[in-house]
C-alpha cells in the first residue's frame, strides 16, 4: 500500500493571488507530492492548502512552503477575521495510508527544528506532538494571536519547542504537530447578525458557554444575564440542581450527567479559591468540535465555522441537523454549508445513509448516490461549487493514469479488443461479477419500495447493502487484475545473471504469480456470495423482478468460473510452493461444486416462478 501523509498548512494570505501562487509553486517543485486543494478566503485573509505524499516528500514540501511564506508575508500588515499567529499559522501532519501517528509526530519534530533553526521562527508543537498538556489545544497556543506574541514569548511557560524565544516581527510564530483528520466546515445562515452565529456556535462547541438566564424579549441566549458561582451556590450548567460546595457540583455532573466538570474547570482556570463571581459553565452539545461565529462579507451572510476533530464520534450530519433546529428557534435559517479543504469519503457516506434512513428509503444504493444525498442535504453548493472528485480526499488522491473503471463502456471495449494481453479475462470476470451484484442490488431496492412488501424491507435493505459492498470490491478488482499481470511481467524482466539475482527474480516471480492467483480467487469468492444472496432472496422478492435475479445468477456464475479459469492458468507458476497450491485448489474444488448447484437451483426455481 502506498505511504501517504497529508499536510494542511494554513497561510496568512488570502487576497494576493501572486503570493499564494509563489507558495503553491514551492510545493509543486517537490517530486512525489500531490497538491489536492487550495482554499482562500478574502475576509479571513487566509489560504488553506492540502497536499499529500510520502513522509520524505511531504517533509520537503512543508519546509519549502513555510520558507516561501516567511519571505513574502509580513505579519505587521496582516488583517483578517481568522485568528492567526504567524505567516504560516498552523501546519499539521495527518496519517492517511501506511503511516502511523508516531511517524507524523517524528515528522513534525524534524520540520519544526528546520523552521526554528534555518528560518528563526518560533515553533510550538500541538495536538499529538504537544510536549505539555496545555499546548495540545490549538486555541490555547494561538491565544493572544500575533499581536500578543511578544508578551507570550517573554513568558517562561511559553518558551517555544523549537526556534528562538524572540519575536520574529515579519513571520510571527508557527504551530505544528501531528493530528487526526480535521474537517473544516462552515454552516451558512440567512443573517448578517454575527451574534446569532456566535450564540449557536457557543451552544454546540465542546468548550461550552457561560450559562445565562432566559431573556423573554430575545431569542439570542447572549442577551440573557450570566449566571455566576457565588458562595454556597454552585448551579449545574446542565440542569436546575444547585450544590452548596465545589466538590458536590463536580460529583453531581459526573454521576447524573456523566460529565467531567473538573477537567473543564481546570481548562478554564477555575479552582476553589477563584471560582466565586465566575460564570457557570454550560457544556456544549457536542464533543470533538470547535466553533465560532463570523460574518463573511464575500458571501453577504453569517457563518458558523466548525472544526471537527473526530468525525467518527461526532458526525457532520448530527451537528448540521442540530444547527438547523437551533437556527429555527432563533428565527433564522440555514441556507447551506461549505467544506474548506478536503473531507473523508466515510463522513459523506455516513451522512448519505443518515438522510436516506430519515426518508425511509433503502441505503443499499451506490456510493455515488450516498454522496449526492449528502451534498444536496448539506447544501454544499450554496456559496461555492462542490465537486466530489476534487473535495473528497479518497477520490482526489489518485494515480494520474486513467484507470479501467474510469473508462466509458466503449473505451473499455476498445482497450480490451487490442492486441495487448491486459486487460483480459480476469478484468472481464470482475466486471461481469460487478454487474451481477448491481442487478441484485436493483432487485432488493425495487422490492424494498414495493407496496405490500413492507415485511421484507429489512431483509431487502441488508441484501442491498451487501450487494453494494461486493460491487465496490469487484470494481477495484477490474484494475487490480490487470495490475497483477503487469507485476508478473515486471518480475520476469528482473536480471538473472548470477545466483543471487536469479534467486531474487524467482522469489519476485513467485510472489507476483501468487498475487495473480489471489485476485481471481477473491473474484470467485465474491461471485459465489452473489449466488448465495440470490438464492436467499428468490422467494421474498417482487415477482416482477424474478428474471432480473435469474440473470444476476447467470452472470455471477460466469464471473465465478472466469475467476477459476484464471487461477488454473497460473497454477503451474506457483507449484514450487506446494502448500499454497494445494490450499487454493482444495478451496476451488469446493466452491465450484457449490456454485454449480446454486446456479442450477436458481435457474430451475426462477423458471417455475415465471411460469406460475
ABEGO torsion letter per residue (X at the ends): XBBBBBBBBBBBBAABAAAAAAAAAAAAABBGBBBABBBBBAAAGBBBBBBBEBAAAAAAAAAAAAAAAAAABBAAABBBABBBABABABBBBBBABGBBAAAAAAAAAAAAAAAAAAAGBBBBBBEAABABAAAABAAAAABGEAAAAAAAAABAAABBABEBABBBAAAEBBBBEBBBBBBBBBBBBBBABAAAAAAAAAAABAAEBBBBBBBAABABAAABBBBBBBBGBBBBAABABBBABAAAAAAAAAAAAGBBAAAAAAAAGBBAAAABGBBBBBBBABBGBBBBBBBBAAAGBBBBBBBBABAAABBAAAAAAAAAAAAAAAGBBBAEBBBBEBBBAAAAAAAAAAAAAAAGBBABBBAAAAAAAAAAAAGAAAABBBBAAAABAAAABBBABBBAAABBAAAAAAAAABABAOBBAAAAAAAAAAAAAAAAAAAAAAAAABBGAAAAAAAAAAAAAAAAAAAAAAAAAAAAAAAAAAAAAAAAABBAABAAAAAAAAAAAAAAAAAAAAAAAAAAAAAAAAAAAAAAAAAABBAAAAAAAAAAAAAAAAAAAAAAAAAAAAAAAAAABAAAAAAAAAAAAAAAAAAAAAAAAAAAAAAAAAAX
